[in-house]
Amino acid sequence: MDSRYFKKFWNDNIGDELTDSWGNSSYYFETDLNLNVIKQLQLFQNGRILKYD
C-alpha cells in the first residue's frame, strides 16, 4: 500500500482538559492515497505522546 505522510505544528491548546497543560504539539499523520488517516501521532512539548491507528 502506498502511503503519504504529513506533519503539522499546532501552536494552540485544543480545549482538552487532559492535554491542555502539556503545551503545544506536533501532529504526524500517515494516510492512504485517498488521504484517509491510517495512523496519527501527537507529540507534545512536554514529551508526552498520543498515538492512534
C-alpha positions as CSV (number, residue, x, y, z in Angstrom):
1,M,0.0,0.0,0.0
2,D,1.3,3.4,-0.9
3,S,1.2,5.9,2.0
4,R,1.6,9.7,2.3
5,Y,2.9,11.5,5.4
6,F,2.0,14.9,6.8
7,K,3.3,16.9,9.8
8,K,1.5,20.0,11.3
9,F,2.7,22.1,14.3
10,W,-0.2,23.2,16.4
11,N,0.6,26.4,18.4
12,D,-2.6,26.4,20.5
13,N,-4.5,24.3,23.0
14,I,-7.3,22.2,21.7
15,G,-9.6,22.6,24.7
16,D,-9.0,19.2,26.1
17,E,-8.9,19.0,29.9
18,L,-6.2,16.3,29.9
19,T,-3.8,17.7,27.3
20,D,-4.1,21.5,27.5
21,S,-1.4,21.6,30.3
22,W,1.0,19.6,28.1
23,G,1.9,22.5,25.9
24,N,1.9,22.9,22.1
25,S,2.1,19.8,19.9
26,S,3.1,18.5,16.5
27,Y,0.7,16.2,14.6
28,Y,2.1,13.4,12.4
29,F,-0.3,11.6,10.0
30,E,0.1,8.6,7.8
31,T,-2.6,8.4,5.1
32,D,-3.5,6.2,2.2
33,L,-3.6,7.5,-1.3
34,N,-7.2,8.8,-0.8
35,L,-6.0,10.8,2.3
36,N,-7.8,8.6,4.8
37,V,-5.8,8.7,8.0
38,I,-4.3,5.3,8.9
39,K,-2.1,6.4,11.8
40,Q,-1.9,9.6,13.9
41,L,0.8,10.6,16.4
42,Q,0.6,13.8,18.6
43,L,3.9,14.8,20.2
44,F,3.6,17.4,22.9
45,Q,6.0,20.0,24.1
46,N,6.5,18.2,27.5
47,G,7.5,14.9,25.7
48,R,4.2,13.1,26.1
49,I,2.8,11.2,23.0
50,L,-0.6,10.2,22.0
51,K,-0.9,7.5,19.2
52,Y,-4.0,6.4,17.2
53,D,-4.3,3.8,14.5
